[in-house]
């Protein structure tokens, strides 16, 4: 049974992975960001989401799983869904930042 604590743990894992690995990957892949005008960020964020999905299955938290992620490896559809999720997360973060600026919190 999923609890709010499980969701918080998966969220904390995503925050930690994004803070540590995300920053490192963004520094190393800087030339790709310039060449692709930043569009590579969706692929990087999608890969980070896949990694978090893998880590959450290791700790037994089945609340965050991406279909197609098996013990044999990944399928192409899986990366596509992860990139789509990264796009949705980027859009929702943009809207949240805009709303916070609008009401003067940030």
NUVO-884838 format. One record per atom (N, C-alpha, C, O): residue number from 1; residue in one letter; atom name; x, y, z. Coordinates in nm, 4 decimals. Layout:
NUVO-884838
<node NUM; "a"; "CA"; <X; Y; Z>>;
...
//
This chain:
NUVO-884838
<node 1; "x"; "N"; <0.0840; -0.1177; 0.0000>>;
<node 1; "x"; "CA"; <0.0000; 0.0000; 0.0000>>;
<node 1; "x"; "C"; <0.0889; 0.1246; 0.0000>>;
<node 1; "x"; "O"; <0.1807; 0.1378; 0.0810>>;
<node 2; "x"; "N"; <0.0591; 0.2147; -0.0925>>;
<node 2; "x"; "CA"; <0.1378; 0.3359; -0.1039>>;
<node 2; "x"; "C"; <0.0958; 0.4365; 0.0032>>;
<node 2; "x"; "O"; <-0.0229; 0.4571; 0.0283>>;
<node 3; "x"; "N"; <0.1928; 0.4964; 0.0635>>;
<node 3; "x"; "CA"; <0.1652; 0.5991; 0.1617>>;
<node 3; "x"; "C"; <0.2309; 0.7282; 0.1176>>;
<node 3; "x"; "O"; <0.3110; 0.7306; 0.0242>>;
<node 4; "x"; "N"; <0.1960; 0.8332; 0.1851>>;
<node 4; "x"; "CA"; <0.2562; 0.9629; 0.1529>>;
<node 4; "x"; "C"; <0.4063; 0.9609; 0.1819>>;
<node 4; "x"; "O"; <0.4834; 1.0310; 0.1165>>;
<node 5; "x"; "N"; <0.4468; 0.8818; 0.2784>>;
<node 5; "x"; "CA"; <0.5884; 0.8697; 0.3110>>;
<node 5; "x"; "C"; <0.6683; 0.8101; 0.1963>>;
<node 5; "x"; "O"; <0.7816; 0.8510; 0.1711>>;
<node 6; "x"; "N"; <0.6094; 0.7132; 0.1268>>;
<node 6; "x"; "CA"; <0.6769; 0.6525; 0.0128>>;
<node 6; "x"; "C"; <0.6964; 0.7548; -0.0984>>;
<node 6; "x"; "O"; <0.8022; 0.7610; -0.1610>>;
<node 7; "x"; "N"; <0.5927; 0.8347; -0.1220>>;
<node 7; "x"; "CA"; <0.6046; 0.9389; -0.2239>>;
<node 7; "x"; "C"; <0.7100; 1.0424; -0.1847>>;
<node 7; "x"; "O"; <0.7830; 1.0925; -0.2702>>;
<node 8; "x"; "N"; <0.7177; 1.0738; -0.0575>>;
<node 8; "x"; "CA"; <0.8186; 1.1687; -0.0113>>;
<node 8; "x"; "C"; <0.9594; 1.1127; -0.0276>>;
<node 8; "x"; "O"; <1.0519; 1.1861; -0.0623>>;
<node 9; "x"; "N"; <0.9758; 0.9838; -0.0028>>;
<node 9; "x"; "CA"; <1.1068; 0.9208; -0.0191>>;
<node 9; "x"; "C"; <1.1495; 0.9229; -0.1658>>;
<node 9; "x"; "O"; <1.2643; 0.9542; -0.1972>>;
<node 10; "x"; "N"; <1.0561; 0.8893; -0.2559>>;
<node 10; "x"; "CA"; <1.0882; 0.8911; -0.3985>>;
<node 10; "x"; "C"; <1.1177; 1.0346; -0.4439>>;
<node 10; "x"; "O"; <1.2072; 1.0563; -0.5256>>;
<node 11; "x"; "N"; <1.0433; 1.1320; -0.3917>>;
<node 11; "x"; "CA"; <1.0700; 1.2720; -0.4233>>;
<node 11; "x"; "C"; <1.2066; 1.3164; -0.3733>>;
<node 11; "x"; "O"; <1.2769; 1.3917; -0.4407>>;
<node 12; "x"; "N"; <1.2438; 1.2694; -0.2545>>;
<node 12; "x"; "CA"; <1.3760; 1.3029; -0.2005>>;
<node 12; "x"; "C"; <1.4864; 1.2390; -0.2841>>;
<node 12; "x"; "O"; <1.5906; 1.3004; -0.3073>>;
<node 13; "x"; "N"; <1.4637; 1.1162; -0.3290>>;
<node 13; "x"; "CA"; <1.5615; 1.0501; -0.4160>>;
<node 13; "x"; "C"; <1.5769; 1.1286; -0.5456>>;
<node 13; "x"; "O"; <1.6887; 1.1494; -0.5926>>;
<node 14; "x"; "N"; <1.4636; 1.1729; -0.6044>>;
<node 14; "x"; "CA"; <1.4707; 1.2499; -0.7280>>;
<node 14; "x"; "C"; <1.5453; 1.3810; -0.7055>>;
<node 14; "x"; "O"; <1.6265; 1.4208; -0.7890>>;
<node 15; "x"; "N"; <1.5191; 1.4480; -0.5949>>;
<node 15; "x"; "CA"; <1.5891; 1.5725; -0.5655>>;
<node 15; "x"; "C"; <1.7379; 1.5523; -0.5492>>;
<node 15; "x"; "O"; <1.8172; 1.6321; -0.5991>>;
<node 16; "x"; "N"; <1.7768; 1.4472; -0.4806>>;
<node 16; "x"; "CA"; <1.9181; 1.4171; -0.4598>>;
<node 16; "x"; "C"; <1.9876; 1.3808; -0.5912>>;
<node 16; "x"; "O"; <2.0967; 1.4299; -0.6203>>;
<node 17; "x"; "N"; <1.9235; 1.2947; -0.6695>>;
<node 17; "x"; "CA"; <1.9816; 1.2554; -0.7988>>;
<node 17; "x"; "C"; <1.9932; 1.3763; -0.8902>>;
<node 17; "x"; "O"; <2.0950; 1.3944; -0.9571>>;
<node 18; "x"; "N"; <1.8898; 1.4589; -0.8935>>;
<node 18; "x"; "CA"; <1.8921; 1.5770; -0.9798>>;
<node 18; "x"; "C"; <1.9976; 1.6768; -0.9334>>;
<node 18; "x"; "O"; <2.0632; 1.7399; -1.0163>>;
<node 19; "x"; "N"; <2.0148; 1.6920; -0.8038>>;
<node 19; "x"; "CA"; <2.1128; 1.7876; -0.7523>>;
<node 19; "x"; "C"; <2.2562; 1.7413; -0.7774>>;
<node 19; "x"; "O"; <2.3421; 1.8221; -0.8128>>;
<node 20; "x"; "N"; <2.2821; 1.6139; -0.7595>>;
<node 20; "x"; "CA"; <2.4192; 1.5638; -0.7713>>;
<node 20; "x"; "C"; <2.4512; 1.5233; -0.9155>>;
<node 20; "x"; "O"; <2.5383; 1.5823; -0.9796>>;
<node 21; "x"; "N"; <2.3803; 1.4228; -0.9654>>;
<node 21; "x"; "CA"; <2.4103; 1.3738; -1.0995>>;
<node 21; "x"; "C"; <2.3681; 1.4721; -1.2077>>;
<node 21; "x"; "O"; <2.4382; 1.4892; -1.3075>>;
<node 22; "x"; "N"; <2.2532; 1.5371; -1.1880>>;
<node 22; "x"; "CA"; <2.2052; 1.6317; -1.2879>>;
<node 22; "x"; "C"; <2.3035; 1.7445; -1.3113>>;
<node 22; "x"; "O"; <2.3309; 1.7810; -1.4256>>;
<node 23; "x"; "N"; <2.3558; 1.7987; -1.2055>>;
<node 23; "x"; "CA"; <2.4529; 1.9070; -1.2179>>;
<node 23; "x"; "C"; <2.5807; 1.8590; -1.2852>>;
<node 23; "x"; "O"; <2.6358; 1.9285; -1.3705>>;
<node 24; "x"; "N"; <2.6271; 1.7431; -1.2482>>;
<node 24; "x"; "CA"; <2.7484; 1.6875; -1.3077>>;
<node 24; "x"; "C"; <2.7297; 1.6613; -1.4572>>;
<node 24; "x"; "O"; <2.8169; 1.6942; -1.5376>>;
<node 25; "x"; "N"; <2.6168; 1.6027; -1.4938>>;
<node 25; "x"; "CA"; <2.5907; 1.5738; -1.6347>>;
<node 25; "x"; "C"; <2.5765; 1.7030; -1.7139>>;
<node 25; "x"; "O"; <2.6238; 1.7115; -1.8273>>;
<node 26; "x"; "N"; <2.5118; 1.8039; -1.6556>>;
<node 26; "x"; "CA"; <2.4938; 1.9305; -1.7264>>;
<node 26; "x"; "C"; <2.6269; 2.0015; -1.7489>>;
<node 26; "x"; "O"; <2.6437; 2.0699; -1.8498>>;
<node 27; "x"; "N"; <2.7196; 1.9867; -1.6584>>;
<node 27; "x"; "CA"; <2.8525; 2.0470; -1.6767>>;
<node 27; "x"; "C"; <2.9292; 1.9730; -1.7857>>;
<node 27; "x"; "O"; <2.9919; 2.0350; -1.8716>>;
<node 28; "x"; "N"; <2.9238; 1.8412; -1.7817>>;
<node 28; "x"; "CA"; <2.9981; 1.7617; -1.8802>>;
<node 28; "x"; "C"; <2.9376; 1.7774; -2.0202>>;
<node 28; "x"; "O"; <3.0109; 1.7830; -2.1189>>;
<node 29; "x"; "N"; <2.8050; 1.7845; -2.0291>>;
<node 29; "x"; "CA"; <2.7375; 1.7907; -2.1592>>;
<node 29; "x"; "C"; <2.7135; 1.9338; -2.2063>>;
<node 29; "x"; "O"; <2.6293; 1.9562; -2.2932>>;
<node 30; "x"; "N"; <2.7846; 2.0295; -2.1516>>;
<node 30; "x"; "CA"; <2.7650; 2.1701; -2.1887>>;
<node 30; "x"; "C"; <2.7739; 2.1954; -2.3392>>;
<node 30; "x"; "O"; <2.6914; 2.2697; -2.3925>>;
<node 31; "x"; "N"; <2.8715; 2.1360; -2.4101>>;
<node 31; "x"; "CA"; <2.8748; 2.1580; -2.5560>>;
<node 31; "x"; "C"; <2.7485; 2.1082; -2.6272>>;
<node 31; "x"; "O"; <2.7043; 2.1692; -2.7245>>;
<node 32; "x"; "N"; <2.6908; 1.9984; -2.5794>>;
<node 32; "x"; "CA"; <2.5669; 1.9487; -2.6390>>;
<node 32; "x"; "C"; <2.4508; 2.0440; -2.6148>>;
<node 32; "x"; "O"; <2.3620; 2.0565; -2.6991>>;
<node 33; "x"; "N"; <2.4508; 2.1108; -2.5007>>;
<node 33; "x"; "CA"; <2.3466; 2.2100; -2.4724>>;
<node 33; "x"; "C"; <2.3558; 2.3255; -2.5714>>;
<node 33; "x"; "O"; <2.2534; 2.3766; -2.6169>>;
<node 34; "x"; "N"; <2.4767; 2.3665; -2.6046>>;
<node 34; "x"; "CA"; <2.4950; 2.4768; -2.6986>>;
<node 34; "x"; "C"; <2.4538; 2.4342; -2.8398>>;
<node 34; "x"; "O"; <2.3834; 2.5078; -2.9091>>;
<node 35; "x"; "N"; <2.4973; 2.3167; -2.8817>>;
<node 35; "x"; "CA"; <2.4676; 2.2691; -3.0167>>;
<node 35; "x"; "C"; <2.3173; 2.2481; -3.0368>>;
<node 35; "x"; "O"; <2.2635; 2.2803; -3.1427>>;
<node 36; "x"; "N"; <2.2501; 2.1942; -2.9349>>;
<node 36; "x"; "CA"; <2.1072; 2.1622; -2.9493>>;
<node 36; "x"; "C"; <2.0164; 2.2733; -2.8980>>;
<node 36; "x"; "O"; <1.8953; 2.2539; -2.8880>>;
<node 37; "x"; "N"; <2.0729; 2.3893; -2.8652>>;
<node 37; "x"; "CA"; <1.9963; 2.5014; -2.8094>>;
<node 37; "x"; "C"; <1.9197; 2.4617; -2.6828>>;
<node 37; "x"; "O"; <1.8099; 2.5119; -2.6587>>;
<node 38; "x"; "N"; <1.9760; 2.3737; -2.6034>>;
<node 38; "x"; "CA"; <1.9179; 2.3346; -2.4764>>;
<node 38; "x"; "C"; <1.8196; 2.2200; -2.4829>>;
<node 38; "x"; "O"; <1.7705; 2.1758; -2.3790>>;
<node 39; "x"; "N"; <1.7894; 2.1706; -2.6014>>;
<node 39; "x"; "CA"; <1.6911; 2.0625; -2.6122>>;
<node 39; "x"; "C"; <1.7424; 1.9307; -2.5551>>;
<node 39; "x"; "O"; <1.6630; 1.8425; -2.5226>>;
<node 40; "x"; "N"; <1.8731; 1.9164; -2.5427>>;
<node 40; "x"; "CA"; <1.9289; 1.7953; -2.4832>>;
<node 40; "x"; "C"; <1.8873; 1.7819; -2.3362>>;
<node 40; "x"; "O"; <1.8945; 1.6729; -2.2794>>;
<node 41; "x"; "N"; <1.8438; 1.8923; -2.2750>>;
<node 41; "x"; "CA"; <1.8036; 1.8865; -2.1343>>;
<node 41; "x"; "C"; <1.6855; 1.7928; -2.1129>>;
<node 41; "x"; "O"; <1.6736; 1.7316; -2.0068>>;
<node 42; "x"; "N"; <1.5972; 1.7808; -2.2133>>;
<node 42; "x"; "CA"; <1.4850; 1.6874; -2.1997>>;
<node 42; "x"; "C"; <1.5342; 1.5432; -2.1959>>;
<node 42; "x"; "O"; <1.4806; 1.4613; -2.1213>>;
<node 43; "x"; "N"; <1.6350; 1.5119; -2.2752>>;
<node 43; "x"; "CA"; <1.6911; 1.3768; -2.2750>>;
<node 43; "x"; "C"; <1.7635; 1.3492; -2.1443>>;
<node 43; "x"; "O"; <1.7512; 1.2404; -2.0880>>;
<node 44; "x"; "N"; <1.8393; 1.4475; -2.0955>>;
<node 44; "x"; "CA"; <1.9112; 1.4318; -1.9688>>;
<node 44; "x"; "C"; <1.8122; 1.4130; -1.8536>>;
<node 44; "x"; "O"; <1.8300; 1.3241; -1.7703>>;
<node 45; "x"; "N"; <1.7086; 1.4959; -1.8487>>;
<node 45; "x"; "CA"; <1.6098; 1.4830; -1.7421>>;
<node 45; "x"; "C"; <1.5321; 1.3522; -1.7532>>;
<node 45; "x"; "O"; <1.4969; 1.2925; -1.6515>>;
<node 46; "x"; "N"; <1.5052; 1.3071; -1.8757>>;
<node 46; "x"; "CA"; <1.4402; 1.1775; -1.8948>>;
<node 46; "x"; "C"; <1.5269; 1.0630; -1.8443>>;
<node 46; "x"; "O"; <1.4773; 0.9695; -1.7815>>;
<node 47; "x"; "N"; <1.6567; 1.0710; -1.8720>>;
<node 47; "x"; "CA"; <1.7491; 0.9679; -1.8230>>;
<node 47; "x"; "C"; <1.7566; 0.9700; -1.6702>>;
<node 47; "x"; "O"; <1.7654; 0.8646; -1.6072>>;
<node 48; "x"; "N"; <1.7532; 1.0884; -1.6109>>;
<node 48; "x"; "CA"; <1.7538; 1.0974; -1.4644>>;
<node 48; "x"; "C"; <1.6261; 1.0384; -1.4056>>;
<node 48; "x"; "O"; <1.6303; 0.9742; -1.3007>>;
<node 49; "x"; "N"; <1.5122; 1.0595; -1.4724>>;
<node 49; "x"; "CA"; <1.3870; 0.9987; -1.4263>>;
<node 49; "x"; "C"; <1.3939; 0.8467; -1.4330>>;
<node 49; "x"; "O"; <1.3459; 0.7780; -1.3428>>;
<node 50; "x"; "N"; <1.4538; 0.7939; -1.5402>>;
<node 50; "x"; "CA"; <1.4702; 0.6486; -1.5493>>;
<node 50; "x"; "C"; <1.5584; 0.5956; -1.4369>>;
<node 50; "x"; "O"; <1.5312; 0.4897; -1.3803>>;
<node 51; "x"; "N"; <1.6626; 0.6689; -1.4054>>;
<node 51; "x"; "CA"; <1.7510; 0.6266; -1.2971>>;
<node 51; "x"; "C"; <1.6784; 0.6278; -1.1621>>;
<node 51; "x"; "O"; <1.6979; 0.5383; -1.0799>>;
<node 52; "x"; "N"; <1.5956; 0.7287; -1.1400>>;
<node 52; "x"; "CA"; <1.5174; 0.7344; -1.0160>>;
<node 52; "x"; "C"; <1.4165; 0.6199; -1.0115>>;
<node 52; "x"; "O"; <1.3929; 0.5624; -0.9052>>;
<node 53; "x"; "N"; <1.3565; 0.5863; -1.1263>>;
<node 53; "x"; "CA"; <1.2634; 0.4729; -1.1314>>;
<node 53; "x"; "C"; <1.3358; 0.3435; -1.0960>>;
<node 53; "x"; "O"; <1.2815; 0.2588; -1.0249>>;
<node 54; "x"; "N"; <1.4576; 0.3286; -1.1454>>;
<node 54; "x"; "CA"; <1.5371; 0.2109; -1.1128>>;
<node 54; "x"; "C"; <1.5705; 0.2066; -0.9638>>;
<node 54; "x"; "O"; <1.5583; 0.1021; -0.9000>>;
<node 55; "x"; "N"; <1.6126; 0.3208; -0.9085>>;
<node 55; "x"; "CA"; <1.6454; 0.3248; -0.7655>>;
<node 55; "x"; "C"; <1.5234; 0.2982; -0.6783>>;
<node 55; "x"; "O"; <1.5348; 0.2341; -0.5738>>;
<node 56; "x"; "N"; <1.4065; 0.3470; -0.7203>>;
<node 56; "x"; "CA"; <1.2868; 0.3264; -0.6392>>;
<node 56; "x"; "C"; <1.2445; 0.1803; -0.6397>>;
<node 56; "x"; "O"; <1.1893; 0.1323; -0.5407>>;
<node 57; "x"; "N"; <1.2691; 0.1083; -0.7495>>;
<node 57; "x"; "CA"; <1.2389; -0.0342; -0.7482>>;
<node 57; "x"; "C"; <1.3387; -0.1109; -0.6618>>;
<node 57; "x"; "O"; <1.3045; -0.2148; -0.6052>>;
<node 58; "x"; "N"; <1.4621; -0.0606; -0.6511>>;
<node 58; "x"; "CA"; <1.5605; -0.1270; -0.5647>>;
<node 58; "x"; "C"; <1.5239; -0.1175; -0.4174>>;
<node 58; "x"; "O"; <1.5485; -0.2107; -0.3408>>;
<node 59; "x"; "N"; <1.4645; -0.0036; -0.3770>>;
<node 59; "x"; "CA"; <1.4290; 0.0112; -0.2354>>;
<node 59; "x"; "C"; <1.2903; -0.0458; -0.2067>>;
<node 59; "x"; "O"; <1.2446; -0.0449; -0.0924>>;
<node 60; "x"; "N"; <1.2237; -0.0953; -0.3108>>;
<node 60; "x"; "CA"; <1.0938; -0.1583; -0.2911>>;
<node 60; "x"; "C"; <0.9767; -0.0630; -0.3017>>;
<node 60; "x"; "O"; <0.8635; -0.1016; -0.2725>>;
<node 61; "x"; "N"; <1.0004; 0.0585; -0.3420>>;
<node 61; "x"; "CA"; <0.8915; 0.1550; -0.3581>>;
<node 61; "x"; "C"; <0.8418; 0.1453; -0.5016>>;
<node 61; "x"; "O"; <0.9029; 0.2010; -0.5928>>;
<node 62; "x"; "N"; <0.7318; 0.0751; -0.5217>>;
<node 62; "x"; "CA"; <0.6795; 0.0543; -0.6562>>;
<node 62; "x"; "C"; <0.5875; 0.1675; -0.7002>>;
<node 62; "x"; "O"; <0.5140; 0.1520; -0.7977>>;
<node 63; "x"; "N"; <0.5899; 0.2797; -0.6312>>;
<node 63; "x"; "CA"; <0.5004; 0.3898; -0.6670>>;
<node 63; "x"; "C"; <0.5487; 0.4638; -0.7903>>;
<node 63; "x"; "O"; <0.4682; 0.5287; -0.8571>>;
<node 64; "x"; "N"; <0.6746; 0.4566; -0.8225>>;
<node 64; "x"; "CA"; <0.7291; 0.5257; -0.9385>>;
<node 64; "x"; "C"; <0.7960; 0.4235; -1.0281>>;
<node 64; "x"; "O"; <0.9131; 0.3905; -1.0097>>;
<node 65; "x"; "N"; <0.7219; 0.3740; -1.1241>>;
<node 65; "x"; "CA"; <0.7756; 0.2770; -1.2182>>;
<node 65; "x"; "C"; <0.7362; 0.3199; -1.3582>>;
<node 65; "x"; "O"; <0.6254; 0.3686; -1.3803>>;
<node 66; "x"; "N"; <0.8258; 0.3019; -1.4508>>;
<node 66; "x"; "CA"; <0.7997; 0.3355; -1.5898>>;
<node 66; "x"; "C"; <0.7864; 0.2054; -1.6664>>;
<node 66; "x"; "O"; <0.8757; 0.1208; -1.6627>>;
<node 67; "x"; "N"; <0.6740; 0.1896; -1.7360>>;
<node 67; "x"; "CA"; <0.6466; 0.0667; -1.8089>>;
<node 67; "x"; "C"; <0.7540; 0.0428; -1.9137>>;
<node 67; "x"; "O"; <0.7945; 0.1359; -1.9833>>;
<node 68; "x"; "N"; <0.8005; -0.0807; -1.9257>>;
<node 68; "x"; "CA"; <0.9051; -0.1136; -2.0203>>;
<node 68; "x"; "C"; <1.0414; -0.1234; -1.9553>>;
<node 68; "x"; "O"; <1.1380; -0.1645; -2.0195>>;
<node 69; "x"; "N"; <1.0502; -0.0860; -1.8282>>;
<node 69; "x"; "CA"; <1.1764; -0.0926; -1.7547>>;
<node 69; "x"; "C"; <1.1853; -0.2309; -1.6923>>;
<node 69; "x"; "O"; <1.1217; -0.2576; -1.5904>>;
<node 70; "x"; "N"; <1.2634; -0.3181; -1.7525>>;
<node 70; "x"; "CA"; <1.2732; -0.4559; -1.7068>>;
<node 70; "x"; "C"; <1.4152; -0.4846; -1.6615>>;
<node 70; "x"; "O"; <1.5056; -0.4027; -1.6781>>;
<node 71; "x"; "N"; <1.4326; -0.6021; -1.6041>>;
<node 71; "x"; "CA"; <1.5664; -0.6399; -1.5573>>;
<node 71; "x"; "C"; <1.6615; -0.6647; -1.6746>>;
<node 71; "x"; "O"; <1.7833; -0.6594; -1.6579>>;
<node 72; "x"; "N"; <1.6058; -0.6919; -1.7941>>;
<node 72; "x"; "CA"; <1.6901; -0.7139; -1.9107>>;
<node 72; "x"; "C"; <1.7404; -0.5834; -1.9707>>;
<node 72; "x"; "O"; <1.8404; -0.5825; -2.0425>>;
<node 73; "x"; "N"; <1.6728; -0.4750; -1.9423>>;
<node 73; "x"; "CA"; <1.7150; -0.3469; -1.9969>>;
<node 73; "x"; "C"; <1.5968; -0.2581; -2.0269>>;
<node 73; "x"; "O"; <1.4853; -0.2832; -1.9811>>;
<node 74; "x"; "N"; <1.6213; -0.1553; -2.1032>>;
<node 74; "x"; "CA"; <1.5199; -0.0569; -2.1363>>;
<node 74; "x"; "C"; <1.4712; -0.0772; -2.2789>>;
<node 74; "x"; "O"; <1.5428; -0.1311; -2.3633>>;
<node 75; "x"; "N"; <1.3492; -0.0337; -2.3042>>;
<node 75; "x"; "CA"; <1.2995; -0.0325; -2.4406>>;
<node 75; "x"; "C"; <1.2975; 0.1116; -2.4896>>;
<node 75; "x"; "O"; <1.3078; 0.2049; -2.4100>>;
<node 76; "x"; "N"; <1.2846; 0.1294; -2.6184>>;
<node 76; "x"; "CA"; <1.2820; 0.2647; -2.6748>>;
<node 76; "x"; "C"; <1.1609; 0.3414; -2.6229>>;
<node 76; "x"; "O"; <1.1704; 0.4613; -2.5966>>;
<node 77; "x"; "N"; <1.0473; 0.2737; -2.6079>>;
<node 77; "x"; "CA"; <0.9270; 0.3393; -2.5569>>;
<node 77; "x"; "C"; <0.9502; 0.3964; -2.4178>>;
<node 77; "x"; "O"; <0.8961; 0.5017; -2.3840>>;
<node 78; "x"; "N"; <1.0285; 0.3289; -2.3389>>;
<node 78; "x"; "CA"; <1.0543; 0.3738; -2.2022>>;
<node 78; "x"; "C"; <1.1244; 0.5090; -2.2021>>;
<node 78; "x"; "O"; <1.0852; 0.5987; -2.1275>>;
<node 79; "x"; "N"; <1.2262; 0.5246; -2.2835>>;
<node 79; "x"; "CA"; <1.2970; 0.6520; -2.2894>>;
<node 79; "x"; "C"; <1.2051; 0.7612; -2.3430>>;
<node 79; "x"; "O"; <1.2114; 0.8756; -2.2979>>;
<node 80; "x"; "N"; <1.1211; 0.7270; -2.4377>>;
<node 80; "x"; "CA"; <1.0256; 0.8245; -2.4906>>;
<node 80; "x"; "C"; <0.9300; 0.8745; -2.3840>>;
<node 80; "x"; "O"; <0.9040; 0.9945; -2.3753>>;
<node 81; "x"; "N"; <0.8769; 0.7829; -2.3021>>;
<node 81; "x"; "CA"; <0.7873; 0.8238; -2.1945>>;
<node 81; "x"; "C"; <0.8602; 0.9046; -2.0884>>;
<node 81; "x"; "O"; <0.8034; 0.9973; -2.0307>>;
<node 82; "x"; "N"; <0.9863; 0.8699; -2.0624>>;
<node 82; "x"; "CA"; <1.0645; 0.9454; -1.9652>>;
<node 82; "x"; "C"; <1.0911; 1.0869; -2.0158>>;
<node 82; "x"; "O"; <1.0866; 1.1821; -1.9379>>;
<node 83; "x"; "N"; <1.1187; 1.1016; -2.1453>>;
<node 83; "x"; "CA"; <1.1393; 1.2350; -2.2019>>;
<node 83; "x"; "C"; <1.0100; 1.3138; -2.1980>>;
<node 83; "x"; "O"; <1.0115; 1.4334; -2.1689>>;
<node 84; "x"; "N"; <0.8963; 1.2480; -2.2271>>;
<node 84; "x"; "CA"; <0.7663; 1.3149; -2.2175>>;
<node 84; "x"; "C"; <0.7400; 1.3613; -2.0743>>;
<node 84; "x"; "O"; <0.6902; 1.4717; -2.0527>>;
<node 85; "x"; "N"; <0.7735; 1.2773; -1.9772>>;
<node 85; "x"; "CA"; <0.7568; 1.3171; -1.8366>>;
<node 85; "x"; "C"; <0.8472; 1.4343; -1.8023>>;
<node 85; "x"; "O"; <0.8075; 1.5228; -1.7266>>;
<node 86; "x"; "N"; <0.9680; 1.4360; -1.8569>>;
<node 86; "x"; "CA"; <1.0594; 1.5482; -1.8319>>;
<node 86; "x"; "C"; <1.0035; 1.6776; -1.8908>>;
<node 86; "x"; "O"; <1.0191; 1.7842; -1.8312>>;
<node 87; "x"; "N"; <0.9387; 1.6695; -2.0068>>;
<node 87; "x"; "CA"; <0.8770; 1.7881; -2.0667>>;
<node 87; "x"; "C"; <0.7627; 1.8381; -1.9795>>;
<node 87; "x"; "O"; <0.7488; 1.9585; -1.9580>>;
<node 88; "x"; "N"; <0.6805; 1.7458; -1.9292>>;
<node 88; "x"; "CA"; <0.5682; 1.7846; -1.8421>>;
<node 88; "x"; "C"; <0.6200; 1.8482; -1.7130>>;
<node 88; "x"; "O"; <0.5643; 1.9476; -1.6665>>;
<node 89; "x"; "N"; <0.7248; 1.7922; -1.6556>>;
<node 89; "x"; "CA"; <0.7826; 1.8486; -1.5342>>;
<node 89; "x"; "C"; <0.8386; 1.9878; -1.5619>>;
<node 89; "x"; "O"; <0.8222; 2.0780; -1.4796>>;
<node 90; "x"; "N"; <0.9037; 2.0067; -1.6750>>;
<node 90; "x"; "CA"; <0.9590; 2.1386; -1.7096>>;
<node 90; "x"; "C"; <0.8488; 2.2426; -1.7265>>;
<node 90; "x"; "O"; <0.8618; 2.3550; -1.6782>>;
<node 91; "x"; "N"; <0.7415; 2.2061; -1.7943>>;
<node 91; "x"; "CA"; <0.6309; 2.2996; -1.8151>>;
<node 91; "x"; "C"; <0.5634; 2.3350; -1.6827>>;
<node 91; "x"; "O"; <0.5325; 2.4514; -1.6574>>;
<node 92; "x"; "N"; <0.5406; 2.2343; -1.5985>>;
<node 92; "x"; "CA"; <0.4753; 2.2626; -1.4701>>;
<node 92; "x"; "C"; <0.5659; 2.3451; -1.3787>>;
<node 92; "x"; "O"; <0.5163; 2.4293; -1.3039>>;
<node 93; "x"; "N"; <0.6962; 2.3231; -1.3828>>;
<node 93; "x"; "CA"; <0.7880; 2.4045; -1.3022>>;
<node 93; "x"; "C"; <0.7904; 2.5485; -1.3527>>;
<node 93; "x"; "O"; <0.7982; 2.6418; -1.2728>>;
<node 94; "x"; "N"; <0.7836; 2.5676; -1.4850>>;
<node 94; "x"; "CA"; <0.7787; 2.7020; -1.5420>>;
<node 94; "x"; "C"; <0.6523; 2.7751; -1.4970>>;
<node 94; "x"; "O"; <0.6579; 2.8920; -1.4589>>;
<node 95; "x"; "N"; <0.5397; 2.7069; -1.5016>>;
<node 95; "x"; "CA"; <0.4129; 2.7681; -1.4593>>;
<node 95; "x"; "C"; <0.4169; 2.8015; -1.3108>>;
<node 95; "x"; "O"; <0.3719; 2.9087; -1.2704>>;
<node 96; "x"; "N"; <0.4703; 2.7110; -1.2288>>;
<node 96; "x"; "CA"; <0.4774; 2.7365; -1.0847>>;
<node 96; "x"; "C"; <0.5682; 2.8550; -1.0539>>;
<node 96; "x"; "O"; <0.5346; 2.9388; -0.9702>>;
<node 97; "x"; "N"; <0.6837; 2.8625; -1.1214>>;
<node 97; "x"; "CA"; <0.7731; 2.9768; -1.1008>>;
<node 97; "x"; "C"; <0.7078; 3.1077; -1.1425>>;
<node 97; "x"; "O"; <0.7216; 3.2094; -1.0745>>;
<node 98; "x"; "N"; <0.6364; 3.1046; -1.2549>>;
<node 98; "x"; "CA"; <0.5682; 3.2256; -1.3021>>;
<node 98; "x"; "C"; <0.4615; 3.2716; -1.2046>>;
<node 98; "x"; "O"; <0.4485; 3.3911; -1.1780>>;
<node 99; "x"; "N"; <0.3851; 3.1773; -1.1511>>;
<node 99; "x"; "CA"; <0.2811; 3.2123; -1.0541>>;
<node 99; "x"; "C"; <0.3410; 3.2664; -0.9249>>;
<node 99; "x"; "O"; <0.2875; 3.3604; -0.8662>>;
<node 100; "x"; "N"; <0.4505; 3.2080; -0.8809>>;
<node 100; "x"; "CA"; <0.5147; 3.2559; -0.7591>>;
<node 100; "x"; "C"; <0.5713; 3.3964; -0.7779>>;
<node 100; "x"; "O"; <0.5643; 3.4784; -0.6862>>;
<node 101; "x"; "N"; <0.6270; 3.4251; -0.8948>>;
<node 101; "x"; "CA"; <0.6758; 3.5597; -0.9232>>;
<node 101; "x"; "C"; <0.5607; 3.6598; -0.9301>>;
<node 101; "x"; "O"; <0.5728; 3.7741; -0.8859>>;
<node 102; "x"; "N"; <0.4494; 3.6143; -0.9863>>;
<node 102; "x"; "CA"; <0.3335; 3.7004; -1.0033>>;
<node 102; "x"; "C"; <0.2743; 3.7430; -0.8695>>;
<node 102; "x"; "O"; <0.2325; 3.8577; -0.8536>>;
<node 103; "x"; "N"; <0.2707; 3.6515; -0.7737>>;
<node 103; "x"; "CA"; <0.2144; 3.6868; -0.6437>>;
<node 103; "x"; "C"; <0.3203; 3.7414; -0.5477>>;
<node 103; "x"; "O"; <0.2885; 3.7779; -0.4345>>;
<node 104; "x"; "N"; <0.4443; 3.7469; -0.5919>>;
<node 104; "x"; "CA"; <0.5490; 3.8128; -0.5145>>;
<node 104; "x"; "C"; <0.6172; 3.7255; -0.4108>>;
<node 104; "x"; "O"; <0.6839; 3.7783; -0.3219>>;
<node 105; "x"; "N"; <0.6031; 3.5962; -0.4187>>;
<node 105; "x"; "CA"; <0.6700; 3.5089; -0.3208>>;
<node 105; "x"; "C"; <0.8159; 3.4910; -0.3574>>;
<node 105; "x"; "O"; <0.9005; 3.4770; -0.2690>>;
<node 106; "x"; "N"; <0.8462; 3.4912; -0.4831>>;
<node 106; "x"; "CA"; <0.9843; 3.4649; -0.5247>>;
<node 106; "x"; "C"; <1.0431; 3.5808; -0.5941>>;
<node 106; "x"; "O"; <1.1588; 3.5755; -0.6358>>;
//
